[in-house]
Amino acid sequence: MPAPTSLTTSSLHAGYPGEEVLSGIDLTVRAGDPPLGLLGASGAGKTTLLATLSGEHRPSSGRVTWEGRDVVKLRGTERRRFRAAVRFVSQYAMTISDPRETVRSRLELAAKEARKGGRTHAVSAAEMLGSVGLAEHYLTRTMRTLSGGETQRVALATALATRPEILVLDEPMTAVDPNTRRRISDTLAATIRHLGIGTLIASHDIELLQRLCPQIQFLGEGRILARGTLEEILSHTEHEEIRDLSENAAEAVHHYR
């Protein structure tokens, strides 16, 4: 049996001219594993890390690999395979350039791109919408008529439409109201588990990570400061960033037990 697909960083350093944002990150997201949380305050470097994972941002040193290949070196067919197998969803993912574009056409385009990347499946657009808590009648809605929360949910459904092996989410539910977020989280977790999708969820939303991720890594000072359950991470109060978080987290932790 082949080894599960993995997306891995090794001694990763990345940043911008005159500013190092990430300082030696080691992280692995593996298909079939439970969702992994990446917790950190705004500005901690989560978005830079995810851009580097996708190959959009080149590391200054270290490597990001998928199936053992350097992500920044993928070209042509291999790049298409990567983009179908490893899906990235950011909080700003759903740009709308065509006012006539519908939810159905967005999902069908994702499925078409997946086929080009060698991924085919029998999951319908309606089933993908159901996994993010949207009814089938949304298929005929134009993208520009959706609320911010609905747009984020379609972005998740679009990523799931390719049946990816790995899913990377950057603040995936910032525009979704809390009650709906809890319901979607449960459905999304079941879908991820059923499909065996390895998932990395980067967020400063403690409640979301507590609900979805058995293991969390805390990003601060450009490196991983702590690993473990949320309760274990919050015990590392020698770090100022974690100490500040711990002071505001007790209610959320108890709420989601």
ChimeraX commands (.cxc) that place a marker at each C-alpha (Angstrom):
marker #1 position 0.00,0.00,0.00 radius 0.5
marker #1 position 1.47,3.42,-0.95 radius 0.5
marker #1 position 2.25,5.88,1.81 radius 0.5
marker #1 position -0.42,8.55,2.41 radius 0.5
marker #1 position 0.11,11.84,0.58 radius 0.5
marker #1 position 1.76,14.47,2.76 radius 0.5
marker #1 position 2.57,18.16,2.61 radius 0.5
marker #1 position 5.68,18.83,4.68 radius 0.5
marker #1 position 7.87,21.75,5.69 radius 0.5
marker #1 position 11.45,21.15,6.81 radius 0.5
marker #1 position 13.44,23.87,8.62 radius 0.5
marker #1 position 11.36,26.44,6.77 radius 0.5
marker #1 position 12.45,30.08,6.81 radius 0.5
marker #1 position 10.44,32.67,4.87 radius 0.5
marker #1 position 9.71,36.36,4.86 radius 0.5
marker #1 position 10.13,39.54,2.91 radius 0.5
marker #1 position 13.05,41.90,2.18 radius 0.5
marker #1 position 14.41,43.00,5.53 radius 0.5
marker #1 position 11.91,40.93,7.53 radius 0.5
marker #1 position 12.03,37.25,8.45 radius 0.5
marker #1 position 8.53,36.06,9.30 radius 0.5
marker #1 position 9.08,32.32,9.74 radius 0.5
marker #1 position 12.15,30.91,11.49 radius 0.5
marker #1 position 12.57,27.16,11.16 radius 0.5
marker #1 position 9.09,25.65,10.83 radius 0.5
marker #1 position 8.70,21.86,10.78 radius 0.5
marker #1 position 5.15,20.74,10.02 radius 0.5
marker #1 position 3.42,17.82,8.28 radius 0.5
marker #1 position -0.15,17.47,7.04 radius 0.5
marker #1 position -0.90,13.90,6.00 radius 0.5
marker #1 position -3.95,12.48,4.22 radius 0.5
marker #1 position -6.03,10.36,6.57 radius 0.5
marker #1 position -4.84,12.08,9.74 radius 0.5
marker #1 position -7.24,14.06,11.98 radius 0.5
marker #1 position -7.38,17.82,11.30 radius 0.5
marker #1 position -4.37,19.79,12.58 radius 0.5
marker #1 position -4.88,23.29,13.96 radius 0.5
marker #1 position -2.48,26.18,13.52 radius 0.5
marker #1 position -3.23,28.78,16.17 radius 0.5
marker #1 position -1.72,32.22,16.32 radius 0.5
marker #1 position -2.63,35.85,16.75 radius 0.5
marker #1 position -3.26,38.07,13.73 radius 0.5
marker #1 position 0.11,38.94,12.23 radius 0.5
marker #1 position 1.82,35.82,13.58 radius 0.5
marker #1 position 2.73,34.61,10.07 radius 0.5
marker #1 position -0.05,32.09,9.39 radius 0.5
marker #1 position -0.87,33.56,5.98 radius 0.5
marker #1 position 2.81,33.68,5.00 radius 0.5
marker #1 position 3.18,30.03,5.99 radius 0.5
marker #1 position 0.16,29.00,3.93 radius 0.5
marker #1 position 1.36,30.99,0.90 radius 0.5
marker #1 position 4.67,29.17,1.19 radius 0.5
marker #1 position 2.92,25.81,1.48 radius 0.5
marker #1 position 1.07,26.54,-1.77 radius 0.5
marker #1 position 4.21,27.52,-3.64 radius 0.5
marker #1 position 3.05,31.12,-4.12 radius 0.5
marker #1 position 5.79,32.39,-1.81 radius 0.5
marker #1 position 9.35,31.11,-2.11 radius 0.5
marker #1 position 11.12,30.19,1.16 radius 0.5
marker #1 position 14.44,31.85,1.93 radius 0.5
marker #1 position 15.70,28.47,3.15 radius 0.5
marker #1 position 14.31,25.05,3.99 radius 0.5
marker #1 position 11.79,23.14,1.89 radius 0.5
marker #1 position 8.10,22.57,1.30 radius 0.5
marker #1 position 7.48,19.17,-0.28 radius 0.5
marker #1 position 4.48,17.27,-1.62 radius 0.5
marker #1 position 4.98,13.58,-2.34 radius 0.5
marker #1 position 8.68,14.28,-1.80 radius 0.5
marker #1 position 8.87,16.98,-4.50 radius 0.5
marker #1 position 9.70,20.64,-3.91 radius 0.5
marker #1 position 6.43,22.56,-4.31 radius 0.5
marker #1 position 8.12,25.61,-5.84 radius 0.5
marker #1 position 9.61,23.43,-8.59 radius 0.5
marker #1 position 6.35,21.83,-9.72 radius 0.5
marker #1 position 5.48,22.62,-13.34 radius 0.5
marker #1 position 2.92,21.59,-15.96 radius 0.5
marker #1 position 1.10,18.35,-15.26 radius 0.5
marker #1 position 2.68,17.97,-11.82 radius 0.5
marker #1 position 1.54,21.45,-10.83 radius 0.5
marker #1 position -2.02,20.67,-11.96 radius 0.5
marker #1 position -1.96,17.42,-9.98 radius 0.5
marker #1 position -0.79,19.32,-6.91 radius 0.5
marker #1 position -3.49,22.01,-7.26 radius 0.5
marker #1 position -6.19,19.32,-7.49 radius 0.5
marker #1 position -4.85,17.12,-4.68 radius 0.5
marker #1 position -3.99,19.95,-2.25 radius 0.5
marker #1 position -6.68,22.62,-2.01 radius 0.5
marker #1 position -6.18,25.97,-0.33 radius 0.5
marker #1 position -9.10,28.09,0.91 radius 0.5
marker #1 position -8.42,31.56,2.27 radius 0.5
marker #1 position -10.86,34.01,3.79 radius 0.5
marker #1 position -10.43,36.05,0.58 radius 0.5
marker #1 position -10.67,33.09,-1.81 radius 0.5
marker #1 position -13.87,33.86,-3.70 radius 0.5
marker #1 position -13.21,36.67,-6.15 radius 0.5
marker #1 position -16.19,37.28,-8.44 radius 0.5
marker #1 position -15.22,38.56,-11.89 radius 0.5
marker #1 position -18.38,37.52,-13.78 radius 0.5
marker #1 position -21.65,38.92,-12.33 radius 0.5
marker #1 position -23.56,36.06,-14.04 radius 0.5
marker #1 position -21.51,33.31,-12.38 radius 0.5
marker #1 position -23.64,30.89,-10.37 radius 0.5
marker #1 position -22.80,28.59,-7.49 radius 0.5
marker #1 position -23.34,25.63,-9.81 radius 0.5
marker #1 position -20.89,26.96,-12.42 radius 0.5
marker #1 position -18.29,27.63,-9.72 radius 0.5
marker #1 position -18.55,24.07,-8.43 radius 0.5
marker #1 position -18.57,22.56,-11.92 radius 0.5
marker #1 position -15.43,24.51,-12.82 radius 0.5
marker #1 position -13.70,23.10,-9.73 radius 0.5
marker #1 position -14.70,19.57,-10.75 radius 0.5
marker #1 position -13.39,20.21,-14.29 radius 0.5
marker #1 position -10.05,21.41,-12.90 radius 0.5
marker #1 position -9.93,18.30,-10.73 radius 0.5
marker #1 position -10.39,16.06,-13.76 radius 0.5
marker #1 position -7.51,17.84,-15.50 radius 0.5
marker #1 position -5.43,17.03,-12.43 radius 0.5
marker #1 position -6.37,13.36,-12.68 radius 0.5
marker #1 position -9.03,13.37,-9.96 radius 0.5
marker #1 position -12.52,12.09,-10.76 radius 0.5
marker #1 position -15.36,11.21,-8.41 radius 0.5
marker #1 position -19.13,10.77,-8.23 radius 0.5
marker #1 position -19.89,13.41,-5.59 radius 0.5
marker #1 position -22.54,15.83,-6.89 radius 0.5
marker #1 position -22.53,19.61,-6.51 radius 0.5
marker #1 position -25.62,19.32,-4.28 radius 0.5
marker #1 position -23.79,16.90,-1.97 radius 0.5
marker #1 position -20.86,19.28,-1.68 radius 0.5
marker #1 position -23.19,22.13,-0.77 radius 0.5
marker #1 position -24.84,19.91,1.82 radius 0.5
marker #1 position -21.47,19.31,3.47 radius 0.5
marker #1 position -21.25,23.03,4.28 radius 0.5
marker #1 position -24.88,23.39,5.31 radius 0.5
marker #1 position -26.32,24.95,2.13 radius 0.5
marker #1 position -29.48,23.64,0.44 radius 0.5
marker #1 position -29.59,22.52,-3.20 radius 0.5
marker #1 position -31.52,25.63,-4.30 radius 0.5
marker #1 position -28.32,27.66,-3.78 radius 0.5
marker #1 position -26.96,26.09,-6.99 radius 0.5
marker #1 position -28.91,28.56,-9.11 radius 0.5
marker #1 position -27.91,31.63,-7.09 radius 0.5
marker #1 position -25.42,34.02,-8.63 radius 0.5
marker #1 position -22.26,34.47,-6.60 radius 0.5
marker #1 position -22.77,38.21,-6.20 radius 0.5
marker #1 position -26.09,37.68,-4.38 radius 0.5
marker #1 position -24.51,35.65,-1.55 radius 0.5
marker #1 position -23.68,37.01,1.87 radius 0.5
marker #1 position -20.10,36.92,3.13 radius 0.5
marker #1 position -20.78,33.82,5.20 radius 0.5
marker #1 position -22.50,32.04,2.30 radius 0.5
marker #1 position -19.58,32.90,0.03 radius 0.5
marker #1 position -17.13,31.37,2.50 radius 0.5
marker #1 position -19.24,28.22,2.65 radius 0.5
marker #1 position -19.28,27.96,-1.17 radius 0.5
marker #1 position -15.48,28.34,-1.09 radius 0.5
marker #1 position -15.30,25.30,1.18 radius 0.5
marker #1 position -17.69,23.35,-1.05 radius 0.5
marker #1 position -15.60,24.29,-4.10 radius 0.5
marker #1 position -12.49,22.88,-2.44 radius 0.5
marker #1 position -14.31,19.69,-1.45 radius 0.5
marker #1 position -15.61,19.29,-5.02 radius 0.5
marker #1 position -12.15,18.08,-6.09 radius 0.5
marker #1 position -12.10,15.35,-3.41 radius 0.5
marker #1 position -8.65,16.61,-2.32 radius 0.5
marker #1 position -6.19,14.53,-0.38 radius 0.5
marker #1 position -5.16,17.59,1.65 radius 0.5
marker #1 position -7.19,20.70,2.53 radius 0.5
marker #1 position -5.56,23.89,3.88 radius 0.5
marker #1 position -7.95,26.43,5.39 radius 0.5
marker #1 position -7.03,30.01,6.34 radius 0.5
marker #1 position -9.62,31.55,8.70 radius 0.5
marker #1 position -12.37,29.65,6.85 radius 0.5
marker #1 position -15.44,30.92,8.74 radius 0.5
marker #1 position -14.75,34.49,9.79 radius 0.5
marker #1 position -17.95,35.75,8.12 radius 0.5
marker #1 position -20.20,32.93,9.36 radius 0.5
marker #1 position -22.35,33.63,12.42 radius 0.5
marker #1 position -21.42,31.63,15.56 radius 0.5
marker #1 position -24.49,29.36,15.66 radius 0.5
marker #1 position -24.15,28.42,11.98 radius 0.5
marker #1 position -20.40,28.00,12.42 radius 0.5
marker #1 position -20.92,25.32,15.07 radius 0.5
marker #1 position -23.34,23.40,12.85 radius 0.5
marker #1 position -21.07,23.62,9.79 radius 0.5
marker #1 position -18.05,22.58,11.85 radius 0.5
marker #1 position -19.74,19.30,12.79 radius 0.5
marker #1 position -20.79,18.57,9.19 radius 0.5
marker #1 position -17.38,19.56,7.80 radius 0.5
marker #1 position -15.59,17.36,10.33 radius 0.5
marker #1 position -17.73,14.37,9.32 radius 0.5
marker #1 position -17.04,15.00,5.60 radius 0.5
marker #1 position -13.30,15.32,6.16 radius 0.5
marker #1 position -13.27,12.12,8.19 radius 0.5
marker #1 position -15.40,10.22,5.65 radius 0.5
marker #1 position -13.21,11.26,2.70 radius 0.5
marker #1 position -9.92,10.82,4.60 radius 0.5
marker #1 position -8.80,14.36,3.82 radius 0.5
marker #1 position -5.73,15.59,5.70 radius 0.5
marker #1 position -6.59,19.09,6.90 radius 0.5
marker #1 position -4.66,22.09,8.25 radius 0.5
marker #1 position -6.82,24.83,9.75 radius 0.5
marker #1 position -5.03,28.12,10.42 radius 0.5
marker #1 position -7.01,30.43,12.65 radius 0.5
marker #1 position -7.05,32.65,15.70 radius 0.5
marker #1 position -10.56,31.28,16.44 radius 0.5
marker #1 position -10.02,29.18,19.56 radius 0.5
marker #1 position -13.56,27.79,19.52 radius 0.5
marker #1 position -13.28,26.54,15.93 radius 0.5
marker #1 position -9.94,24.82,16.51 radius 0.5
marker #1 position -11.11,23.28,19.78 radius 0.5
marker #1 position -14.10,21.82,17.98 radius 0.5
marker #1 position -12.28,20.45,14.91 radius 0.5
marker #1 position -8.67,19.75,15.83 radius 0.5
marker #1 position -7.45,17.12,18.32 radius 0.5
marker #1 position -3.92,18.50,17.93 radius 0.5
marker #1 position -2.90,22.15,17.58 radius 0.5
marker #1 position 0.38,23.94,16.97 radius 0.5
marker #1 position 0.87,27.49,18.21 radius 0.5
marker #1 position 2.70,29.87,15.87 radius 0.5
marker #1 position 4.40,32.84,17.47 radius 0.5
marker #1 position 7.70,34.70,17.24 radius 0.5
marker #1 position 8.08,33.11,13.80 radius 0.5
marker #1 position 8.24,29.55,15.11 radius 0.5
marker #1 position 6.14,26.80,16.64 radius 0.5
marker #1 position 6.09,27.61,20.36 radius 0.5
marker #1 position 3.94,24.69,21.54 radius 0.5
marker #1 position 2.23,21.52,20.28 radius 0.5
marker #1 position -0.59,19.45,21.76 radius 0.5
marker #1 position -4.22,19.78,22.74 radius 0.5
marker #1 position -5.54,23.28,23.29 radius 0.5
marker #1 position -5.39,22.80,27.06 radius 0.5
marker #1 position -1.74,21.66,26.81 radius 0.5
marker #1 position -0.82,24.64,24.65 radius 0.5
marker #1 position -2.45,27.11,27.03 radius 0.5
marker #1 position -0.28,25.74,29.85 radius 0.5
marker #1 position 2.87,27.14,28.17 radius 0.5
marker #1 position 2.50,30.50,29.87 radius 0.5
marker #1 position 6.25,31.15,29.75 radius 0.5
marker #1 position 5.53,32.58,26.30 radius 0.5
marker #1 position 3.89,36.00,26.43 radius 0.5
marker #1 position 1.71,35.37,23.35 radius 0.5
marker #1 position 0.31,32.17,24.84 radius 0.5
marker #1 position -0.12,33.81,28.23 radius 0.5
marker #1 position -2.21,36.58,26.65 radius 0.5
marker #1 position -4.29,33.98,24.83 radius 0.5
marker #1 position -4.73,31.87,27.96 radius 0.5
marker #1 position -6.28,34.76,29.86 radius 0.5
marker #1 position -9.15,34.91,27.34 radius 0.5
marker #1 position -9.54,31.25,26.46 radius 0.5
marker #1 position -11.04,29.49,29.49 radius 0.5
marker #1 position -14.66,30.21,28.57 radius 0.5
marker #1 position -14.22,28.99,24.98 radius 0.5
marker #1 position -12.46,25.79,26.06 radius 0.5
marker #1 position -15.20,24.87,28.52 radius 0.5
marker #1 position -17.95,25.80,26.04 radius 0.5
marker #1 position -16.68,23.34,23.42 radius 0.5
marker #1 position -15.99,20.35,25.68 radius 0.5
marker link #1:1,2 radius 0.2
marker link #1:2,3 radius 0.2
marker link #1:3,4 radius 0.2
marker link #1:4,5 radius 0.2
marker link #1:5,6 radius 0.2
marker link #1:6,7 radius 0.2
marker link #1:7,8 radius 0.2
marker link #1:8,9 radius 0.2
marker link #1:9,10 radius 0.2
marker link #1:10,11 radius 0.2
marker link #1:11,12 radius 0.2
marker link #1:12,13 radius 0.2
marker link #1:13,14 radius 0.2
marker link #1:14,15 radius 0.2
marker link #1:15,16 radius 0.2
marker link #1:16,17 radius 0.2
marker link #1:17,18 radius 0.2
marker link #1:18,19 radius 0.2
marker link #1:19,20 radius 0.2
marker link #1:20,21 radius 0.2
marker link #1:21,22 radius 0.2
marker link #1:22,23 radius 0.2
marker link #1:23,24 radius 0.2
marker link #1:24,25 radius 0.2
marker link #1:25,26 radius 0.2
marker link #1:26,27 radius 0.2
marker link #1:27,28 radius 0.2
marker link #1:28,29 radius 0.2
marker link #1:29,30 radius 0.2
marker link #1:30,31 radius 0.2
marker link #1:31,32 radius 0.2
marker link #1:32,33 radius 0.2
marker link #1:33,34 radius 0.2
marker link #1:34,35 radius 0.2
marker link #1:35,36 radius 0.2
marker link #1:36,37 radius 0.2
marker link #1:37,38 radius 0.2
marker link #1:38,39 radius 0.2
marker link #1:39,40 radius 0.2
marker link #1:40,41 radius 0.2
marker link #1:41,42 radius 0.2
marker link #1:42,43 radius 0.2
marker link #1:43,44 radius 0.2
marker link #1:44,45 radius 0.2
marker link #1:45,46 radius 0.2
marker link #1:46,47 radius 0.2
marker link #1:47,48 radius 0.2
marker link #1:48,49 radius 0.2
marker link #1:49,50 radius 0.2
marker link #1:50,51 radius 0.2
marker link #1:51,52 radius 0.2
marker link #1:52,53 radius 0.2
marker link #1:53,54 radius 0.2
marker link #1:54,55 radius 0.2
marker link #1:55,56 radius 0.2
marker link #1:56,57 radius 0.2
marker link #1:57,58 radius 0.2
marker link #1:58,59 radius 0.2
marker link #1:59,60 radius 0.2
marker link #1:60,61 radius 0.2
marker link #1:61,62 radius 0.2
marker link #1:62,63 radius 0.2
marker link #1:63,64 radius 0.2
marker link #1:64,65 radius 0.2
marker link #1:65,66 radius 0.2
marker link #1:66,67 radius 0.2
marker link #1:67,68 radius 0.2
marker link #1:68,69 radius 0.2
marker link #1:69,70 radius 0.2
marker link #1:70,71 radius 0.2
marker link #1:71,72 radius 0.2
marker link #1:72,73 radius 0.2
marker link #1:73,74 radius 0.2
marker link #1:74,75 radius 0.2
marker link #1:75,76 radius 0.2
marker link #1:76,77 radius 0.2
marker link #1:77,78 radius 0.2
marker link #1:78,79 radius 0.2
marker link #1:79,80 radius 0.2
marker link #1:80,81 radius 0.2
marker link #1:81,82 radius 0.2
marker link #1:82,83 radius 0.2
marker link #1:83,84 radius 0.2
marker link #1:84,85 radius 0.2
marker link #1:85,86 radius 0.2
marker link #1:86,87 radius 0.2
marker link #1:87,88 radius 0.2
marker link #1:88,89 radius 0.2
marker link #1:89,90 radius 0.2
marker link #1:90,91 radius 0.2
marker link #1:91,92 radius 0.2
marker link #1:92,93 radius 0.2
marker link #1:93,94 radius 0.2
marker link #1:94,95 radius 0.2
marker link #1:95,96 radius 0.2
marker link #1:96,97 radius 0.2
marker link #1:97,98 radius 0.2
marker link #1:98,99 radius 0.2
marker link #1:99,100 radius 0.2
marker link #1:100,101 radius 0.2
marker link #1:101,102 radius 0.2
marker link #1:102,103 radius 0.2
marker link #1:103,104 radius 0.2
marker link #1:104,105 radius 0.2
marker link #1:105,106 radius 0.2
marker link #1:106,107 radius 0.2
marker link #1:107,108 radius 0.2
marker link #1:108,109 radius 0.2
marker link #1:109,110 radius 0.2
marker link #1:110,111 radius 0.2
marker link #1:111,112 radius 0.2
marker link #1:112,113 radius 0.2
marker link #1:113,114 radius 0.2
marker link #1:114,115 radius 0.2
marker link #1:115,116 radius 0.2
marker link #1:116,117 radius 0.2
marker link #1:117,118 radius 0.2
marker link #1:118,119 radius 0.2
marker link #1:119,120 radius 0.2
marker link #1:120,121 radius 0.2
marker link #1:121,122 radius 0.2
marker link #1:122,123 radius 0.2
marker link #1:123,124 radius 0.2
marker link #1:124,125 radius 0.2
marker link #1:125,126 radius 0.2
marker link #1:126,127 radius 0.2
marker link #1:127,128 radius 0.2
marker link #1:128,129 radius 0.2
marker link #1:129,130 radius 0.2
marker link #1:130,131 radius 0.2
marker link #1:131,132 radius 0.2
marker link #1:132,133 radius 0.2
marker link #1:133,134 radius 0.2
marker link #1:134,135 radius 0.2
marker link #1:135,136 radius 0.2
marker link #1:136,137 radius 0.2
marker link #1:137,138 radius 0.2
marker link #1:138,139 radius 0.2
marker link #1:139,140 radius 0.2
marker link #1:140,141 radius 0.2
marker link #1:141,142 radius 0.2
marker link #1:142,143 radius 0.2
marker link #1:143,144 radius 0.2
marker link #1:144,145 radius 0.2
marker link #1:145,146 radius 0.2
marker link #1:146,147 radius 0.2
marker link #1:147,148 radius 0.2
marker link #1:148,149 radius 0.2
marker link #1:149,150 radius 0.2
marker link #1:150,151 radius 0.2
marker link #1:151,152 radius 0.2
marker link #1:152,153 radius 0.2
marker link #1:153,154 radius 0.2
marker link #1:154,155 radius 0.2
marker link #1:155,156 radius 0.2
marker link #1:156,157 radius 0.2
marker link #1:157,158 radius 0.2
marker link #1:158,159 radius 0.2
marker link #1:159,160 radius 0.2
marker link #1:160,161 radius 0.2
marker link #1:161,162 radius 0.2
marker link #1:162,163 radius 0.2
marker link #1:163,164 radius 0.2
marker link #1:164,165 radius 0.2
marker link #1:165,166 radius 0.2
marker link #1:166,167 radius 0.2
marker link #1:167,168 radius 0.2
marker link #1:168,169 radius 0.2
marker link #1:169,170 radius 0.2
marker link #1:170,171 radius 0.2
marker link #1:171,172 radius 0.2
marker link #1:172,173 radius 0.2
marker link #1:173,174 radius 0.2
marker link #1:174,175 radius 0.2
marker link #1:175,176 radius 0.2
marker link #1:176,177 radius 0.2
marker link #1:177,178 radius 0.2
marker link #1:178,179 radius 0.2
marker link #1:179,180 radius 0.2
marker link #1:180,181 radius 0.2
marker link #1:181,182 radius 0.2
marker link #1:182,183 radius 0.2
marker link #1:183,184 radius 0.2
marker link #1:184,185 radius 0.2
marker link #1:185,186 radius 0.2
marker link #1:186,187 radius 0.2
marker link #1:187,188 radius 0.2
marker link #1:188,189 radius 0.2
marker link #1:189,190 radius 0.2
marker link #1:190,191 radius 0.2
marker link #1:191,192 radius 0.2
marker link #1:192,193 radius 0.2
marker link #1:193,194 radius 0.2
marker link #1:194,195 radius 0.2
marker link #1:195,196 radius 0.2
marker link #1:196,197 radius 0.2
marker link #1:197,198 radius 0.2
marker link #1:198,199 radius 0.2
marker link #1:199,200 radius 0.2
marker link #1:200,201 radius 0.2
marker link #1:201,202 radius 0.2
marker link #1:202,203 radius 0.2
marker link #1:203,204 radius 0.2
marker link #1:204,205 radius 0.2
marker link #1:205,206 radius 0.2
marker link #1:206,207 radius 0.2
marker link #1:207,208 radius 0.2
marker link #1:208,209 radius 0.2
marker link #1:209,210 radius 0.2
marker link #1:210,211 radius 0.2
marker link #1:211,212 radius 0.2
marker link #1:212,213 radius 0.2
marker link #1:213,214 radius 0.2
marker link #1:214,215 radius 0.2
marker link #1:215,216 radius 0.2
marker link #1:216,217 radius 0.2
marker link #1:217,218 radius 0.2
marker link #1:218,219 radius 0.2
marker link #1:219,220 radius 0.2
marker link #1:220,221 radius 0.2
marker link #1:221,222 radius 0.2
marker link #1:222,223 radius 0.2
marker link #1:223,224 radius 0.2
marker link #1:224,225 radius 0.2
marker link #1:225,226 radius 0.2
marker link #1:226,227 radius 0.2
marker link #1:227,228 radius 0.2
marker link #1:228,229 radius 0.2
marker link #1:229,230 radius 0.2
marker link #1:230,231 radius 0.2
marker link #1:231,232 radius 0.2
marker link #1:232,233 radius 0.2
marker link #1:233,234 radius 0.2
marker link #1:234,235 radius 0.2
marker link #1:235,236 radius 0.2
marker link #1:236,237 radius 0.2
marker link #1:237,238 radius 0.2
marker link #1:238,239 radius 0.2
marker link #1:239,240 radius 0.2
marker link #1:240,241 radius 0.2
marker link #1:241,242 radius 0.2
marker link #1:242,243 radius 0.2
marker link #1:243,244 radius 0.2
marker link #1:244,245 radius 0.2
marker link #1:245,246 radius 0.2
marker link #1:246,247 radius 0.2
marker link #1:247,248 radius 0.2
marker link #1:248,249 radius 0.2
marker link #1:249,250 radius 0.2
marker link #1:250,251 radius 0.2
marker link #1:251,252 radius 0.2
marker link #1:252,253 radius 0.2
marker link #1:253,254 radius 0.2
marker link #1:254,255 radius 0.2
marker link #1:255,256 radius 0.2
marker link #1:256,257 radius 0.2
view
